[in-house]
């Protein structure tokens, strides 16, 4: 997993609290980003109300105050203060806080990091389920456990996490811990590809789905479909597919790409978040 993708996902995860629903599990990345943008646009009086809620013990508000300190919104950036608020929220069982607090401990206290991440995963936080899968795949906490990692990827993918969907698709494509199946790989890549905005998982899904169309693996060989998905990932990778199409086909697919982009337009704030430098 690229550092850039991890950074973007962490910012997205940091924004997933809902002021109105303390007991809701706000796990979708689209919701995460919408609330992240709301925090940036929040007025100072609104932020003071948020602080008051956090001080009164509201776990969702405590989490968002942690976000404010982590990002330097309305307050000076302070990672220690951010961690303090995340911990307060996590102590109350708020899944996004449990997950991000656990991730924050990875370098300093692996045992505690694992326990907090396990709590968040058990509480259904899909982003944490994905990162816990990465942890067990890569041996963050000691020995690798690919079987447990696979189960966590499956849970996160079923819950709609695009990064987990890409990893799971790749495992089916490679036959890594599962029976090899390009058909199932294509299904998971498509699910990831349809996510908006692209925080890494969606873009990877588009590229890998396009490659399956190029090669006719799990889907019929279709250069027009390959060109469509490659173009959504980025025009620089669509050249090979374009070479198989007529000028009229390219023009038609460019129209479809533009229509898709218009229908899935995101705000400038979200676009900026999804285009952090590598």
N, C-alpha and C positions, 0 to 999 in steps of 0.2 A: 504494500500500500504506500503510495507516494506521500511524502511529508505534506505537500500542498493540499492533497485531498483530506488528510487527517486534520489539518488546520481548519479547513473550511467546514468540515463536519463538526468539529468541536465548537466552532462559532455558532453553527446551526443548532446543535444540541443545547448550547448555553441559552438559547432563546426560547425554549419550549414551554415556559410556564404560562398558565392562564390565570389572570387575576380573578376571574369570576367563578372558577371551578377548582377548588383545592383538591377534591377527591377524584378529579378526572386524570387519566393518564394521557397527556398530550404528546404523542410520540411521532406523529407524521412530520417529515421534514418540511412539507409545505406549510403546515401550521407553525412549525418552529420559526421559519423565516418571516412569516407574517407578523409574529409577535416580536421578533428581533427588530423588524422595521418600526413597529409601533413604539418600542422602547426608544429608538433614536428620535422619533417625532414627539415623544412625550414632553409636555410642558413641565416647568419646574414645580408648580403647585401640584400637578398630577404625580410627579415623582415624590414629593413630600408625603402625599397620601399613601403612596406605595411603601415608603419607609415606615409610616405609622402602622400599616397593616403587618409589615414584617416584624416590627417590634412587639406587636400584640400576639405574635405566634403563628401567623398565617404562613404555612409552608410554601405555597406557591409564590407569595410575595417575597419571602426570604430568598427563594431561588432567584427571582428576578433582580433583587438587590445585589445578589452575588454576581449576576450577569453585568449589572451596571459597573461594579468595581472591576470586573475582569476586562471590560471594554473601555472604561473611562467615560461612561455616559452619565452626565450630571454630577459626577464626582471624579476625583483624580484616580487614575488607574492604580490599583493596589491589589496584587495577587493574594496577599495574606488576608486582607479583609474579604476578598471574594471567597476564599476558601472557608473563612469563618462562617459566612452566610450560607454557603453550600452545605457545610456540616450541620448547621442548625436545621436546614430543610431536610437533609438526608436523615437526621435523627428521627424525624417524624414520619419517615417512610415514603417520602416523595421520590418516585422512581428516577426522574431525570437528574435530581440532585445526587442521589446515591451513585448513579453512573458516572457523572462528571467528577464527583469528589473522589471516587475510586480511581479514575484515570489520572487525576492530579497527583495521586500518591504513588504512581507506578515507579518513579525513580527513587523515591525515598523510603517506601515501606511496601514491598511487594505483597506481603501477607495481608496487610490491611486493604491494599488495592484490590486484591482478589475477592476478599469478603464483601466489600462494598459493591463491587461489580456483580457478584453473584446475587446479592440482594436485589439490585436493580433488574437484573435479568429475570429473576424469579417473580418480580412484580410486573413483568411484561414489557419492559422498556426495550424496544426493538434495536435501537442504536447501540445500547450496551450489550445486547445479545450478540450483535455483529462483532463488536470490538473484543468481547470475551472469546468469541470464536477465533479471532485473529490471535489473541493471547495464547490460547491452547494450541493453535496450529504452529505458532512460532516459539513456544516455550518461554513466554514471559515470566512465568511463575515457577520455572524449573523444567521438569520433563514435559515433552510434547504429548498431547492427547488428541490425535486427529479424529477419533470417533466422537468425542465430546464436542470438538470444534464443529464437526459436521452437523450434529444435532442443533447446535446453537445457530449456525448459518440457516438451517431449515426453518427454525422458529422465526428468526428475524426476517427471512425472505417471505414467509407466509404472512407476516405482519406488514409487509410492504416496504421493507428497507431495500433501496436499490443497490447499495453496495453488497449486501448479502445476496441479493438476487444474481448479481454478476459473478460473485465467487462460487455460488452454488451451480450456476450455469457452466462455469469453467470446469468444475469438478465433474459434472456429467459429460462435458465434452472430452475431458481427458480420461474418464473412467477412474478418477482418483477417489477411492473409498466408496464408490458406488458403481453400479453396472453402467458401462458406457452407453450413452444415448445422445445423439445429436438432436433428436426431436425434443427431448426434455431440456437440453441446453438452450435450444432456440426459444422455448417457452419462457425460460427465466431471463434470457437476454432481452426478449421483447418487453417483458414486464418492467425491467430496469430502464429500457430505452424510452419508455413512455412517460417517465417521470420528468417533471418540470419544477424548478430549473435544474440544470446539469451541475451537480456538486461532485462530479467524479464518477459515481455509479451509473448515472444515466448516459453520460458520454461514452463510457466503456461499453455499456450495453448496446448502444447504437453501432459502435465500431465492430463489435464482435458479431452482432446480428447481421450487419452488412457483409462481413466476411463469410458467414454461413451461406448467404444468398449468392455470393460470388462463386463459392465452391459447390453449391448444391448439397450441402450437408444438413440433414434434418428438415430442410425446406427445399422446394424446387429451385433449381438454378434460375436466378432472375436478376439480371444486371441492372434493370431499372429500379428494383427494390433495393439492391445494394447501393446504388447511387443515391437514392433517397435517404437512407439511414446514414451513409457516410457523410452526406452533405449537412445533415443535422449535427453531426459530430464536428465537422469542420471541412471547408471546401478543399483544403490541402490534401486530404486523404481520399478524395473522391475520384482522383484522376484515372486510376486503373479501371474502375467501373465505367466511367465516362467514355473511355476508349472503345467500349463495346456497344455504345448507343449512337443512334443517328442524331443529327442536329435537332430534328423535330422531337425526338424522345427526350433529349436533354432539356429542351425548352419546356416541354410539358412537365417533366419532373421538377424543374426549377420553380414552376408555378405552384406545384403541390408543396414543395419545401417552404416557399414563401407563405402560402396559406396556413400551413401548420405553425410556422413561427408567429404569424399574426394572431392565430387562435390561442397560442400559449405564451403570449407576451408577458414578461414579468417587469416589476418596477425597476427603476434605475438602482435603488438600494440593493435589491436582491441580485441584480446583474453584477453589481460591483463586488458583492460577497462571493459570487461564483466565478470571478475572474481574478482572484488573488494571484500574484506572481508565483512562479514555480520556485 
